[in-house]
Amino acid sequence: MTPAADAVAWLAAAAPDPEACRREWERSAPGIALLPAGRCWDVLIVPGRLGRTSHRLLDGLPGAGPVLYDPGDDTVGFLVPIGTAARWIGTGVRGAGDGSWVPVPHPRRGERGLHWLVPPDGSGTLADPMVLELVLHEAAARLAEPGAPL
């Protein structure tokens, strides 16, 4: 299997009907499928400015994983292990876990609309919650500095 096929298979495995999920990605104009969180991963959703800064800090570190960006809502979603959303305490951070449905683009979708900043690679790698927490704190501190970019 190619890395793209691995990523599709890994994401589709979260769907109640993986084949229907694949068809939805391939046949729908936006290339987005609704997938249940809490089966293979949870999502922590943060405001765009904090999320983009955190993503840049996480890039290349061990403990990074797939990252979604929704320019319409200006939010960034980090895929994390199951159960993380229920335990997470943080101002301005929303969790999507068991019982939540998340719009998920095809892993090789372009950069218009909802898209991946870091697409899944099919290995099942998720963001390490402890690393993510440290990175979010560092990003918030950097953004609080005078003259921080918007």
C-alpha positions in Angstrom: 0.0 0.0 0.0 1.2 3.6 -0.6 1.3 6.1 2.2 -1.8 7.8 0.8 -3.7 4.6 0.7 -2.5 3.7 4.3 -3.8 7.1 5.5 -7.2 6.6 3.8 -7.5 3.2 5.3 -6.5 4.4 8.7 -9.0 7.3 8.7 -11.8 5.3 7.1 -11.4 2.6 9.9 -13.0 5.1 12.3 -16.2 5.2 10.2 -19.1 2.8 11.0 -18.9 1.9 7.3 -15.4 2.5 5.9 -16.4 1.9 2.3 -19.2 4.5 2.5 -16.6 6.9 4.0 -14.3 6.3 1.0 -17.2 6.8 -1.4 -18.1 10.1 0.3 -14.6 11.4 0.0 -14.3 10.4 -3.6 -17.7 11.5 -4.8 -18.5 14.6 -2.9 -17.3 18.0 -4.1 -15.8 19.1 -0.8 -14.1 15.7 -0.2 -15.2 15.7 3.4 -16.7 12.9 5.5 -18.2 13.0 9.0 -16.3 10.5 11.2 -17.0 9.7 14.9 -14.4 10.8 17.3 -13.6 8.5 20.2 -13.2 5.3 18.1 -9.6 5.7 16.8 -8.8 9.2 18.1 -10.1 12.3 19.7 -9.6 15.9 18.5 -8.5 18.9 20.5 -9.7 22.1 18.8 -8.0 25.4 19.5 -8.3 28.9 18.1 -6.5 29.4 14.9 -3.7 31.8 16.0 -2.8 29.6 19.0 -3.2 26.4 16.9 -1.0 27.6 14.0 1.7 28.7 16.4 1.5 25.4 18.3 1.7 23.5 15.0 4.9 25.4 14.0 6.4 24.5 17.4 5.4 20.9 17.1 6.6 20.4 13.6 9.3 17.8 13.6 9.1 17.0 17.3 8.5 13.5 18.5 4.9 13.4 19.7 3.4 15.3 16.7 0.5 13.8 14.8 -2.1 14.7 12.3 -3.3 18.4 12.4 -6.5 19.8 10.8 -7.1 23.4 9.9 -10.5 25.0 9.3 -10.0 28.5 7.8 -13.8 29.1 8.0 -13.9 28.8 11.8 -10.2 29.7 12.1 -9.5 26.6 14.3 -6.8 24.0 14.4 -7.6 20.4 15.5 -4.9 18.1 16.8 -5.7 14.3 16.7 -4.9 12.8 20.1 -5.4 9.4 21.8 -8.9 8.2 22.7 -10.1 9.7 26.0 -7.9 12.8 25.9 -10.9 15.1 25.1 -12.8 14.0 28.2 -9.8 14.6 30.5 -8.5 17.8 28.9 -8.8 21.0 31.0 -7.8 24.2 29.2 -9.3 27.6 28.5 -10.4 28.0 24.9 -9.8 24.3 24.0 -12.7 22.3 22.8 -12.6 18.5 22.8 -14.3 16.1 20.4 -14.4 12.6 21.9 -16.8 9.8 22.3 -20.2 10.8 20.9 -18.8 13.6 18.7 -18.8 13.7 14.9 -16.0 15.5 13.2 -15.8 16.7 9.6 -12.6 15.1 8.1 -11.2 15.8 4.7 -9.6 13.2 2.5 -5.9 12.9 3.6 -4.6 14.2 0.3 -7.0 17.1 -0.1 -5.7 20.5 -1.2 -5.5 23.6 0.9 -8.9 25.1 0.2 -11.5 24.9 3.0 -11.0 22.3 5.8 -7.7 20.7 5.2 -4.7 19.0 6.8 -1.7 21.0 8.0 -0.2 17.6 8.8 -2.0 14.7 7.1 -2.1 11.3 8.7 0.5 8.9 7.4 -1.5 5.7 8.1 0.7 4.6 10.9 -1.8 5.6 13.6 0.6 8.3 15.1 -1.3 10.8 17.2 -0.2 13.9 19.0 1.2 13.1 22.5 -1.1 15.0 24.9 1.8 15.9 27.3 3.9 17.3 24.4 0.9 19.1 23.0 0.1 20.7 26.4 3.7 22.0 26.7 3.6 23.3 23.2 0.3 25.1 23.7 1.7 26.8 26.8 4.8 27.9 24.9 2.7 29.1 22.0 0.4 31.1 24.4 3.5 32.7 26.0 4.9 33.7 22.7 1.7 35.2 21.5 1.4 37.2 24.8 4.7 38.9 24.1 4.5 42.5 22.9 4.6 42.8 19.2 3.6 39.1 18.6 2.2 38.6 15.1 -1.5 38.3 14.7 
